[in-house]
Amino acid sequence: MMDQRQGALPLRARLYLLGGVASLVLAATAAQAQQPLASTPPAPAIKAPPSDGLGEEGYYLESDLLIRDDKTGVLTARGEVEARYQGRTLRAEEVVYDTKAGVITAKGKVTLINGDGTAQFADEMTLDKELKAGFALGFSARMEENVKIAAVSAIRRNDSIQELNKAIYTPCEICADKLTPTWSVSADKVVQDKDRQLVYYKNAVIRLWGAPLMYLPVFWHPDPQATRSSGFLTPKLGASKRRGMSYQQPYLYVISPSQDVVLSPQINSSINPFLNAHWRKRFYSGIAEVRGGFTYEKDIDNRGERFGEATPRSYILARGLFDINDKWKWGFSAERTSDKLLFDNYSISDVYQQRGLFTSEDRRLSSQIYATRQDQRSYLSLSAVTVQGLRVSGIDAVTGLASFENSDVFPLIGPLVEGRWQPKDPVLGGRLRLQGTGVILTRSESPYGATLDGVDSQRGSVSADWRSTLTLKSGVRISPFAQARGDAYRVSDLPGADDSQTYSRALGVTGIDVSYPFFKPLKGGSVILEPLAQLAAGSESRRVPIVVGSSGTTRYLYNEDSTSFEFDETNLFRANKSPGFDLYEGGQRLNLGGRATVKYKDGRGASMLVGRSFRSEFDPLLPSRSGLQQKSSDWIVAATVTPVQGVTGFVRTRYAPDLASNKFRRIEAGLNAVHKVANGSVRYIKDQQDAVGAPLETFEMSGQLNLTKRWGITAYGGKDLVAGVWRRRDLGVVYNDDCIRIDVIYQNEDRFSQASTGGLKLQADQSVVFRLTLATLGDTGYSQ
């Protein structure tokens, strides 16, 4: 036997001390791990220790005392033992290696720090030299996202089976002043089966502040270390006037490494069950997914009363996007429902999203198929689109039932072809862009009457846009521009006309933009004053009137793509302010304005834009609601201000000085504030005429007041001031700490009220929502 004191002795024995002790940790105990709560600061990221310079084969051992017994083959290191190998560090009061038995034992405040910065702790660890079996007493671990796990004992039976006995798991803070975590999961036994990619629990208890919340004798879930695995997902429990009590249990079935489906049956106490399904598949060239649902039920109202005939009711929400090559792509979206209120009746979420080439609107579904080609200097798209409308258009005064917009008056758009090309080199010292577009619109019904055929049309357009910019020595910036366009139309099925009408037109404009920014430094900031002017002259703003009927009277002015025309600060200095092709702003006009900006380094500041447009002639074809018809347009004013950090106010308005009353045609104002004590926002919008010609006036507010470090009050309100109805009101209480968020919210929603129906409306829906969000386990989604 030999005794030897050493500071650092390179012994080959450390090869068996390390290299796999971390596998004792059942990382899978972090069931369904997700990101930390968005509303709370994330846990400090675990930093990997710096490189020790040993590489893959180097090893290091340091201890106060090293004892090697050649007869028994036992090597013992005592006193602040530290061993390093392959980026891992083992610390203990004593490490014993029996070379004959091939057993390694570490005792006394055992700590293992992995290369990624995670750490495991134990009173004692025992392993075989090949690390295929092991045992630990008084085991605990610190993992990513501040997750902690502890167990009386940990057993690694082989490479596939690992166990924790009397285990507890929590991502919450634990310290001397807070021994009980906010929430935790404890179990008599936790078993990880890597072959089956499952984690099993026996006698598991979920606790909040130490009190048991839920007891599960046996349950299991997929191993989070596995890429994917079939199994049950988080259920949803709730109650409403429409459905009564409801329970929805999603189940994930993994079909293949690139394909899965989630089946989510919703069981309701007052109405028939509803089956949801969500299929996803990733291809070599792209992705596809399909959401759908089905039930067989009658119509239901907000009180859950059924009426009418029972029929199949379903929906589909699908999308796909695929690469043809490095420049070409093609895709599709399919959005349809058999029932205009299906999504509301069964609380289907995430419906109105952009799934295709064009943006979806609220309560309207669009189905698209498209192909695009893009490189550095050109773009081409070919598409077709259909729309289904779900918006309420009125309520029957006798039955109280809602009527909806007629989807048959929406045109089938397709094919729609758009292309543009820009030469690589400047042309005449400026940027030249060439564009071509064509579209065919087909309607089955006319918006002017169900007995009339819908107006069909075809349009083709080509255009050229040239612009250059020059800055003079004086600081004046000059941007000359020129635009030219040709359009050809064919319109058929016009009201009162027997024959189709065709016409063409040539349009053009040339002009110049001039600005002269003045800059002045301030103490801790700067101010910029910038006068702006645009002079443009060109073709008269005209749509060739289509003459219909034998009398030769003008009955129809064609305008399909420019009905939603809004004059504001975003298009004040555009030569053609129209958003589409059918409506064109022409003639001679002068756009004048000025911009002022103040900025400080501490984030404070303000900006303001004021402007107006002048034209040589009155233009009857521009919408009267736009404020651009007259020789002098409405005033445009837009301003934002940040008086202190965290507070920002804004106002956008269109002011008509010539009107005797209601001079503010449109005004939008709001305030956003963020502070450690409270945060919130308010917004007010008033428009004399919106895009469909109806008055609009709404008010919205939302906020949260933190009463203490943990407790707060949340509120939201949205009111239709024209109808005099609160569309939605929420009032809630929230508790929030480092690893849990609890919301209890009262909701009152009345989205279908119509001002034009004399106060008749669908009954408002009321509910109380309880939402429990646990860090790393996600949102349970429970409500009642």
C-alpha positions in Angstrom: 0.0 0.0 0.0 1.3 3.4 -0.9 0.3 6.8 0.6 1.1 9.8 -1.5 0.0 13.5 -1.1 -0.3 15.3 -4.4 -1.7 18.5 -5.9 -2.4 17.2 -9.4 -1.7 13.6 -10.5 -2.8 12.5 -14.0 -4.2 9.0 -13.4 -6.0 7.0 -16.1 -8.6 6.0 -13.6 -10.6 9.2 -14.1 -11.7 7.8 -17.4 -14.3 5.9 -15.5 -15.2 8.5 -12.9 -16.7 10.8 -15.5 -18.2 10.7 -19.0 -21.8 9.8 -18.1 -22.8 10.4 -14.5 -25.1 13.1 -15.9 -27.3 10.3 -17.3 -28.6 9.7 -13.8 -30.7 12.8 -14.2 -34.2 12.2 -15.4 -34.4 15.4 -17.6 -37.7 14.0 -18.9 -39.3 14.9 -15.5 -39.7 18.4 -17.0 -42.9 17.3 -18.7 -43.9 19.1 -21.8 -41.2 21.8 -21.2 -41.9 25.1 -22.8 -40.6 28.6 -22.7 -40.8 30.5 -19.4 -43.8 32.8 -18.9 -43.7 35.7 -21.2 -45.0 38.0 -18.5 -42.2 37.2 -16.1 -38.5 37.8 -16.4 -36.8 34.6 -17.7 -34.6 32.6 -15.4 -30.9 33.5 -15.7 -29.4 31.4 -18.5 -27.0 28.7 -17.3 -23.6 29.5 -18.6 -21.3 26.7 -19.6 -18.0 26.7 -17.7 -14.9 28.0 -19.6 -12.8 25.4 -21.5 -10.2 23.7 -19.3 -7.9 23.1 -22.2 -7.8 19.3 -21.7 -9.6 18.5 -25.0 -11.3 15.1 -25.6 -8.6 12.8 -24.2 -7.0 14.9 -21.5 -8.0 14.4 -17.8 -7.2 16.0 -14.5 -7.4 14.9 -10.8 -6.7 17.0 -7.8 -7.1 16.0 -4.1 -5.5 16.6 -0.7 -4.7 12.9 -0.3 -4.4 10.0 -2.8 -4.2 6.4 -1.6 -3.4 3.6 -4.0 -3.6 -0.1 -2.8 -1.9 -2.2 -5.5 -2.9 -5.5 -3.8 -6.7 -4.8 -3.6 -6.7 -2.6 -6.7 -8.5 0.2 -4.9 -7.7 3.9 -5.6 -8.9 6.4 -3.0 -8.8 10.2 -3.4 -9.8 12.3 -0.3 -10.2 15.9 0.6 -11.6 18.4 -1.8 -11.4 16.0 -4.7 -11.8 17.6 -8.2 -11.7 15.6 -11.4 -12.2 17.0 -14.9 -12.7 15.0 -18.1 -14.3 15.9 -21.5 -15.7 19.2 -20.2 -17.3 17.8 -17.1 -16.2 18.4 -13.5 -16.7 16.1 -10.5 -16.3 17.4 -7.0 -16.6 15.3 -3.8 -15.1 14.8 -0.4 -14.0 11.2 -1.4 -13.8 9.2 -4.6 -13.1 5.5 -4.5 -12.3 3.4 -7.6 -12.2 -0.4 -7.3 -10.4 -1.4 -10.5 -11.0 -5.1 -10.0 -14.8 -4.8 -9.4 -15.1 -1.9 -11.8 -17.1 0.2 -9.3 -16.7 3.9 -8.7 -18.0 5.5 -5.6 -18.2 9.3 -4.8 -19.2 10.4 -1.3 -19.7 13.6 0.5 -21.3 16.7 -1.2 -21.0 15.2 -4.6 -21.3 17.7 -7.4 -21.2 17.1 -11.2 -21.0 20.1 -13.5 -21.7 19.3 -17.2 -20.3 21.0 -20.2 -23.5 22.9 -20.8 -23.5 24.3 -17.3 -26.2 22.1 -15.7 -25.3 20.4 -12.4 -26.2 17.3 -10.4 -25.8 16.8 -6.7 -25.9 13.8 -4.4 -24.8 12.6 -1.0 -23.3 9.5 -2.7 -23.0 8.2 -6.2 -22.0 4.7 -7.3 -21.4 3.6 -10.9 -19.9 0.8 -12.9 -16.9 1.6 -15.0 -18.9 1.4 -18.2 -21.7 3.6 -16.7 -24.4 1.2 -17.7 -25.6 1.0 -14.1 -25.5 3.4 -11.3 -27.1 4.5 -8.0 -27.3 7.8 -6.1 -28.5 8.8 -2.7 -29.8 12.2 -1.8 -29.9 13.1 -5.4 -30.8 16.6 -6.9 -30.1 18.5 -10.1 -30.2 22.0 -11.6 -31.2 22.1 -15.2 -32.0 24.6 -17.9 -34.8 27.2 -17.4 -34.0 27.1 -13.7 -35.6 23.7 -13.3 -34.7 21.8 -10.1 -35.3 18.1 -9.4 -34.6 16.1 -6.2 -35.1 12.5 -5.1 -34.3 10.3 -2.2 -32.6 7.9 -4.6 -31.8 7.6 -8.3 -31.1 4.4 -10.1 -29.8 3.9 -13.6 -30.5 0.2 -14.4 -29.2 0.3 -17.9 -28.9 2.5 -20.9 -32.7 2.6 -21.4 -34.3 2.4 -17.9 -33.8 5.1 -15.2 -35.7 5.7 -12.0 -36.2 8.3 -9.4 -37.7 7.4 -6.0 -39.6 9.9 -3.8 -38.9 12.6 -6.4 -40.0 16.2 -6.7 -39.8 18.6 -9.7 -40.1 22.4 -9.8 -38.9 25.4 -11.8 -39.6 27.8 -8.9 -37.1 29.5 -6.7 -36.2 27.7 -3.5 -34.1 29.3 -0.8 -33.7 29.5 3.0 -36.5 32.0 3.2 -38.7 30.1 0.8 -38.4 26.4 1.3 -41.8 25.6 -0.3 -41.9 26.2 -4.0 -44.9 28.0 -5.6 -45.8 24.8 -7.5 -44.2 21.4 -7.8 -44.9 17.8 -9.0 -44.0 15.0 -6.6 -44.2 11.2 -7.1 -43.4 8.0 -5.4 -41.6 6.8 -8.5 -40.7 8.3 -11.9 -39.4 5.9 -14.6 -37.9 6.9 -17.9 -38.0 4.3 -20.6 -35.9 5.5 -23.5 -36.8 2.6 -25.8 -40.5 3.4 -25.6 -39.7 7.2 -25.3 -42.1 7.5 -22.3 -42.0 8.7 -18.8 -44.2 7.0 -16.2 -45.3 8.4 -12.8 -46.7 6.5 -9.8 -48.8 8.4 -7.2 -48.1 11.8 -8.6 -49.3 15.0 -6.8 -49.3 18.5 -8.3 -49.0 21.0 -5.5 -49.6 24.8 -5.3 -47.9 26.5 -2.4 -47.5 23.1 -0.8 -51.2 22.3 -1.0 -52.2 19.3 -3.2 -54.1 20.4 -6.3 -54.4 17.2 -8.3 -53.6 13.5 -7.5 -52.9 11.1 -10.3 -52.3 7.4 -9.3 -50.7 6.6 -12.6 -50.0 8.6 -15.7 -47.4 9.0 -18.4 -46.3 11.3 -21.1 -43.8 11.3 -24.0 -40.2 11.7 -23.1 -39.3 15.4 -23.8 -35.8 14.2 -24.9 -37.5 12.4 -27.8 -38.1 14.4 -30.9 -41.8 13.5 -30.9 -44.0 10.8 -29.5 -47.7 9.9 -29.5 -49.6 10.7 -26.4 -52.3 12.9 -24.7 -51.8 16.6 -24.7 -53.1 19.2 -22.2 -56.9 19.0 -21.9 -59.2 22.0 -21.9 -62.2 22.2 -19.5 -64.8 25.0 -19.6 -68.5 26.0 -19.5 -70.6 28.5 -21.5 -74.2 29.4 -22.1 -73.9 27.9 -25.6 -72.3 24.6 -24.9 -72.8 24.0 -21.2 -70.0 22.1 -19.6 -67.3 21.0 -22.1 -64.2 18.9 -22.0 -61.7 18.8 -24.9 -58.9 16.2 -24.8 -56.3 16.4 -27.6 -54.3 13.4 -28.6 -51.1 13.5 -30.7 -50.5 10.6 -33.0 -47.1 10.6 -34.7 -47.5 8.9 -38.1 -43.9 9.3 -39.2 -40.9 11.5 -38.4 -42.3 14.1 -40.8 -46.0 13.7 -40.2 -48.5 13.8 -37.3 -52.1 14.5 -36.5 -53.8 15.9 -33.4 -57.4 14.6 -32.7 -59.3 16.8 -30.3 -62.8 15.6 -29.5 -64.9 18.2 -27.6 -67.6 16.7 -25.3 -70.4 19.1 -24.4 -73.3 18.8 -21.9 -75.8 20.9 -23.8 -75.1 20.3 -27.4 -73.7 17.5 -29.5 -69.9 16.7 -29.4 -67.5 18.3 -31.9 -64.4 16.6 -33.3 -61.4 18.7 -34.2 -58.4 17.4 -36.2 -55.1 19.0 -37.1 -52.8 17.2 -39.6 -49.3 18.3 -40.5 -46.7 17.0 -42.8 -43.2 18.3 -43.8 -42.1 17.4 -47.3 -38.6 17.8 -48.8 -39.8 20.8 -50.7 -42.2 22.4 -48.2 -45.0 21.9 -45.7 -48.7 21.3 -45.6 -51.2 21.4 -42.8 -55.0 20.9 -42.5 -57.3 21.8 -39.6 -60.9 20.6 -39.7 -63.9 19.9 -37.5 -67.2 18.1 -37.7 -70.5 17.8 -35.8 -74.1 17.0 -36.5 -76.3 19.6 -34.8 -79.1 22.1 -35.1 -78.7 25.9 -34.9 -77.9 27.1 -31.4 -78.2 30.5 -29.8 -76.1 32.0 -27.0 -78.3 30.4 -24.3 -77.7 26.9 -25.8 -81.2 26.6 -27.2 -81.4 24.5 -30.3 -83.8 25.2 -33.2 -84.1 24.3 -36.9 -83.1 21.1 -38.5 -80.0 19.1 -37.5 -77.5 19.0 -40.3 -73.8 18.2 -40.7 -71.6 21.2 -39.8 -67.9 21.4 -40.5 -65.0 23.7 -41.3 -61.6 23.4 -42.9 -58.5 25.6 -42.5 -55.6 24.4 -44.6 -52.4 25.8 -46.1 -49.3 24.6 -48.0 -46.1 26.2 -49.4 -43.6 24.4 -51.6 -40.4 25.2 -53.4 -40.2 24.4 -57.1 -36.6 25.6 -57.4 -34.5 28.4 -55.9 -36.7 31.1 -57.6 -40.2 29.6 -57.9 -42.6 28.7 -55.1 -46.2 27.6 -55.1 -48.8 27.4 -52.4 -52.4 27.3 -51.4 -54.9 28.0 -48.6 -58.4 26.5 -48.1 -60.7 28.2 -45.7 -64.4 27.4 -45.5 -67.2 26.7 -43.0 -70.7 25.4 -43.3 -72.0 27.6 -40.5 -71.4 31.3 -40.2 -71.3 31.0 -36.3 -69.5 27.7 -36.1 -66.3 29.2 -34.8 -68.1 31.2 -32.1 -70.4 28.4 -31.0 -67.5 25.9 -30.4 -64.8 28.4 -29.4 -62.4 27.5 -32.3 -59.3 29.7 -31.9 -56.7 31.0 -34.4 -59.1 31.1 -37.3 -58.4 34.5 -39.0 -54.7 34.2 -39.9 -52.7 34.7 -43.1 -52.3 31.3 -44.7 -51.7 32.3 -48.2 -50.3 35.0 -50.4 -52.9 37.6 -49.4 -53.8 38.8 -45.9 -57.0 37.6 -44.4 -59.7 39.9 -42.9 -61.5 39.5 -39.6 -64.6 37.3 -40.0 -63.8 36.6 -43.7 -62.3 33.4 -45.0 -60.2 33.3 -48.2 -59.1 30.3 -50.3 -56.1 30.8 -52.6 -53.8 29.0 -55.0 -50.7 30.8 -56.2 -47.2 30.6 -57.6 -44.5 33.2 -57.3 -41.1 33.8 -58.8 -38.6 36.2 -57.4 -35.0 37.2 -57.9 -32.9 40.3 -57.3 -34.5 42.4 -60.0 -37.9 40.9 -60.8 -41.1 39.4 -59.2 -44.0 37.5 -60.7 -47.1 36.1 -59.1 -50.0 34.1 -60.5 -53.0 33.5 -58.2 -56.7 32.9 -57.7 -58.8 33.8 -54.7 -62.3 33.2 -53.4 -63.8 34.8 -50.3 -66.5 33.6 -47.8 -68.0 36.3 -45.7 -69.1 35.7 -42.0 -70.0 39.2 -41.0 -73.4 40.0 -39.7 -75.3 42.4 -42.0 -78.5 42.7 -40.0 -81.0 41.1 -37.5 -84.5 40.1 -38.3 -86.9 42.3 -36.3 -89.4 39.4 -35.8 -87.3 36.4 -35.1 -84.2 38.2 -33.8 -82.0 36.0 -36.0 -78.9 37.4 -37.6 -78.5 37.7 -41.4 -75.0 37.6 -42.9 -73.3 39.1 -45.9 -73.9 37.3 -49.1 -70.7 35.5 -50.2 -72.0 35.1 -53.8 -71.6 38.9 -54.4 -67.8 38.5 -53.8 -66.0 37.9 -57.1 -63.9 34.9 -57.9 -60.5 36.5 -58.5 -58.5 34.6 -61.0 -56.3 34.4 -62.6 -54.6 37.4 -61.1 -51.2 38.1 -62.6 -48.7 40.6 -61.3 -45.1 41.2 -62.4 -42.4 43.8 -62.1 -38.9 44.2 -63.4 -36.1 46.7 -62.6 -33.0 47.1 -64.7 -29.7 46.5 -63.0 -28.2 49.8 -64.2 -29.7 53.3 -63.7 -31.7 54.7 -66.6 -31.3 58.5 -67.2 -29.6 58.7 -63.8 -32.6 57.2 -61.9 -34.4 54.0 -61.0 -36.7 52.5 -63.6 -39.4 50.0 -62.7 -41.6 48.2 -65.2 -44.9 46.6 -64.1 -47.6 44.5 -65.7 -50.8 43.2 -64.1 -54.0 41.5 -65.3 -57.1 40.1 -63.5 -60.4 38.4 -64.3 -63.3 38.9 -61.9 -66.4 36.6 -62.0 -69.5 37.1 -59.9 -72.5 34.8 -59.6 -74.8 37.4 -58.0 -75.1 41.2 -58.2 -75.0 43.3 -55.0 -77.9 45.3 -56.5 -80.4 42.5 -56.4 -80.5 38.7 -56.2 -82.3 38.5 -59.6 -79.4 40.3 -61.4 -76.3 38.6 -62.7 -73.1 39.7 -61.1 -70.8 42.0 -63.0 -67.9 40.2 -64.6 -64.7 42.0 -65.8 -61.3 41.6 -67.2 -58.5 44.1 -66.9 -54.9 44.3 -68.2 -52.4 47.1 -67.3 -48.8 47.9 -68.0 -46.9 50.7 -66.3 -43.5 52.3 -66.0 -42.2 54.3 -63.0 -39.0 56.3 -63.0 -37.5 58.3 -60.1 -34.2 60.0 -59.4 -32.8 61.8 -56.3 -30.4 64.7 -56.2 -29.0 66.6 -53.2 -27.7 70.1 -53.8 -24.8 71.7 -51.9 -27.3 73.9 -50.1 -29.0 70.8 -48.7 -32.1 70.9 -50.9 -33.2 67.4 -52.0 -34.8 67.1 -55.4 -36.5 64.0 -56.7 -38.0 64.2 -60.2 -40.3 61.4 -61.2 -42.4 60.2 -64.1 -45.1 57.5 -64.4 -47.0 56.1 -67.4 -49.7 53.5 -67.5 -52.1 51.9 -70.0 -55.2 50.0 -69.0 -57.7 47.9 -71.1 -61.1 46.8 -69.7 -63.9 44.5 -70.7 -67.0 44.6 -68.5 -70.1 42.4 -68.9 -73.4 41.6 -67.2 -73.9 45.3 -66.3 -77.3 46.2 -64.8 -79.6 47.2 -67.7 -77.1 46.4 -70.4 -77.3 43.6 -73.0 -73.8 43.7 -74.3 -70.4 43.8 -72.7 -68.5 47.1 -72.7 -64.8 47.5 -73.6 -62.6 50.5 -73.3 -59.0 51.5 -72.8 -57.1 54.4 -71.4 -53.6 55.9 -71.2 -52.6 57.7 -68.0 -49.4 59.4 -67.0 -48.0 61.9 -64.6 -44.7 63.7 -64.1 -43.5 65.9 -61.2 -40.9 66.7 -58.7 -40.5 66.2 -54.9 -38.6 68.9 -53.0 -37.5 68.9 -49.4 -35.1 71.1 -47.4 -34.3 69.6 -43.9 -33.0 71.9 -41.2 -31.0 70.3 -38.5 -30.1 71.8 -35.1 -28.4 70.0 -32.2 -29.8 70.4 -28.8 -28.3 69.5 -25.4 -28.8 65.8 -25.3 -30.8 65.6 -28.5 -31.6 67.2 -31.9 -34.4 68.9 -33.8 -35.1 68.5 -37.5 -37.5 70.8 -39.5 -38.3 69.7 -43.0 -40.6 71.5 -45.5 -42.0 69.2 -48.1 -43.5 69.9 -51.5 -44.6 67.8 -54.5 -45.7 69.2 -57.8 -47.4 66.8 -60.2 -49.2 67.2 -63.5 -50.6 64.6 -65.9 -53.7 62.9 -67.2 -57.1 63.9 -66.0 -58.3 61.6 -63.3 -60.9 59.7 -65.2 -62.5 56.3 -65.4 -64.2 56.1 -68.7 -68.0 55.9 -67.9 -69.7 52.9 -69.2 -72.9 53.8 -70.9 -75.7 51.2 -70.5 -79.3 51.1 -71.7 -80.9 52.2 -74.9 -81.4 55.8 -73.6 -77.6 56.2 -73.4 -77.6 57.3 -69.8 -74.6 56.7 -67.6 -75.5 54.0 -65.1 -72.3 52.5 -63.9 -68.8 53.7 -63.0 -66.4 50.8 -62.8 -64.4 50.6 -59.6 -63.6 47.2 -58.1 -60.2 47.6 -56.3 -60.2 51.1 -55.0 -63.3 51.3 -52.9 -61.4 51.3 -49.6 -59.7 54.7 -50.2 -58.3 56.5 -47.2 -56.5 59.9 -47.5 -53.9 60.2 -44.7 -50.3 60.9 -43.9 -49.1 57.7 -45.6 -50.2 58.8 -49.1 -50.2 62.6 -48.8 -47.0 62.8 -51.0 -47.9 60.0 -53.5 -48.4 61.1 -57.1 -51.4 58.7 -57.3 -53.1 58.3 -53.9 -55.4 55.5 -55.1 -54.7 52.1 -53.6 -55.7 50.2 -56.8 -55.9 50.5 -60.6 -59.5 51.3 -61.3 -59.5 54.7 -59.6 -56.8 57.2 -60.7 -55.9 60.6 -59.3 -54.9 62.8 -62.1 -54.8 66.5 -63.2 -52.5 69.1 -61.8 -51.9 69.1 -58.1 -49.6 70.5 -55.5 -49.0 68.6 -52.2 -47.5 70.8 -49.4 -46.5 69.9 -45.9 -43.9 70.0 -43.2 -42.4 67.6 -40.8 -40.9 68.4 -37.4 -38.9 65.9 -35.3 -37.4 66.3 -31.8 -35.3 63.5 -30.3 -33.4 63.1 -27.0 -30.9 60.4 -26.1 -33.0 59.3 -23.1 -35.9 58.3 -25.4 -38.0 61.4 -25.1 -39.2 63.0 -28.3 -42.0 64.1 -30.6 -42.8 64.3 -34.3 -45.5 66.0 -36.3 -46.6 66.1 -39.9 -49.0 68.7 -41.3 -50.0 68.8 -45.0 -52.6 69.5 -47.6 -53.2 68.8 -51.3 -54.3 71.4 -53.9 -55.6 70.6 -57.4 -56.5 72.7 -60.4 -60.0 71.3 -60.9 -62.8 69.7 -58.9 -62.7 65.9 -59.3 -66.1 64.3 -59.1 -64.7 60.8 -59.5 -62.7 60.8 -56.3 -64.8 59.6 -53.3 -66.5 62.4 -51.4 -65.6 60.8 -48.1 -61.9 61.0 -49.0 -61.7 64.8 -48.7 -59.8 65.1 -52.0 -62.6 66.1 -54.4 -62.4 69.8 -53.9 -59.6 72.1 -55.2 -58.3 72.3 -51.6 -58.3 69.0 -49.7 -58.8 68.3 -46.1 -55.8 69.0 -43.8 -53.8 66.0 -42.7 -52.3 66.1 -39.2 -50.3 63.3 -37.6 -48.3 63.6 -34.4 -46.6 61.4 -31.8 -45.1 62.5 -28.5 -43.1 60.7 -25.8 -42.9 63.2 -22.9 -41.3 60.7 -20.5 -39.9 57.2 -21.0 -42.7 54.6 -21.2 -45.4 57.0 -22.2 -46.3 57.6 -25.8 -49.3 59.5 -27.2 -50.4 59.8 -30.8 -53.1 61.5 -32.9 -54.0 61.2 -36.6 -56.7 63.3 -38.1 -58.3 64.6 -41.3 -59.7 68.1 -40.8 -62.2 69.8 -43.3 -62.1 73.6 -42.6 -64.8 74.3 -45.2 -67.5 72.3 -43.5 -70.0 74.1 -41.4 -70.1 71.3 -38.8 -68.2 68.0 -38.1 -65.0 69.5 -39.4 -63.1 66.5 -38.2 -63.9 63.9 -40.9 -61.7 61.4 -39.2 -59.7 61.3 -36.0 -57.7 58.6 -34.3 -56.0 59.2 -30.9 -54.4 57.0 -28.3 -52.0 56.7 -25.4 -49.7 53.9 -24.4 -48.0 53.8 -21.0 -45.7 51.2 -19.4 -44.5 51.4 -15.8 -43.5 48.9 -13.2 -46.7 49.7 -11.2 -49.1 49.9 -14.2 -49.4 49.6 -17.9 -52.2 50.3 -20.3 -53.5 51.9 -23.5 -56.5 53.8 -24.7 -57.6 54.4 -28.3 -60.4 56.4 -29.8 -61.5 56.4 -33.5 -64.2 58.5 -35.2 -64.9 58.4 -38.9 -67.8 60.2 -40.5 -67.9 57.5 -43.2 -65.9 54.3 -43.3 -65.1 52.2 -46.4 -68.8 51.1 -46.8 -70.2 54.6 -46.1 -71.4 54.0 -42.5 -70.4 56.2 -39.5 -67.7 54.7 -37.3 -66.9 55.6 -33.7 -65.2 53.2 -31.3 -63.3 53.4 -28.0 -60.9 50.8 -26.6 -58.9 50.6 -23.4 -56.8 47.9 -21.7 -54.4 47.8 -18.8 -53.0 46.2 -15.8 -52.5 47.7 -12.3 -50.0 45.9 -10.0 -51.3 46.2 -6.5 -48.4 44.4 -5.0 -45.3 42.6 -6.4 -47.5 39.5 -7.1 -51.1 40.7 -7.4 -52.7 42.9 -10.0 -55.9 43.8 -11.7 -56.4 43.6 -15.5 -59.1 45.3 -17.6 -60.2 45.6 -21.2 -63.1 47.4 -22.8 -64.2 48.0 -26.4 -67.3 50.1 -27.1 -69.1 50.8 -30.3 -70.2 54.4 -29.7 -72.5 54.5 -32.7 -74.5 51.5 -31.6 -74.1 52.4 -27.9 -72.9 48.9 -27.1 -69.9 47.5 -25.3 -68.6 44.9 -27.7 -66.4 43.4 -25.0 -65.7 44.0 -21.4 -63.1 42.1 -19.3 -62.2 42.5 -15.7 -59.7 40.2 -14.1 -57.4 39.5 -11.1 -53.9 38.2 -11.8 -51.3 36.6 -9.6 -47.8 36.4 -11.1 -44.4 35.3 -9.8 -41.2 33.7 -11.2 -42.9 30.4 -12.1 -46.7 30.7 -12.1 -49.4 33.0 -13.4 -53.1 32.8 -12.4 -55.8 34.8 -14.2 -59.4 35.0 -13.2 -61.3 37.1 -15.8 -64.9 38.1 -16.2 -65.9 38.6 -19.9 -68.9 40.1 -21.5 -69.0 40.0 -25.3 -71.5 41.4 -27.7 -69.9 41.4 -31.2 -73.0 41.2 -33.3 -75.0 44.3 -32.3 -76.0 46.5 -35.3 -76.8 50.2 -35.0 -79.1 50.0 -38.1 -81.4 47.5 -36.5 -83.0 49.7 -33.9 -81.3 48.2 -31.0 -82.2 44.5 -31.8 -79.2 42.3 -31.3 -78.0 38.8 -30.5 -77.8 38.2 -26.8 -74.5 39.1 -25.3 -72.2 36.2 -24.1 -70.9 36.2 -20.6 -68.3 34.0 -19.1 -65.7 33.6 -16.3 -62.3 32.4 -17.4 -59.8 30.8 -15.1 -56.3 30.4 -16.6 -53.5 28.7 -14.8 -50.0 29.0 -16.5 -47.1 27.0 -15.0 -43.6 27.7 -16.1 -42.3 24.9 -18.4 -45.7 23.3 -18.4 -47.6 25.9 -20.4 -51.1 27.3 -20.3 -53.7 24.8 -19.1 -56.5 26.7 -20.8 -59.1 25.9 -18.1 -62.2 28.1 -18.1 -65.8 28.1 -16.8 
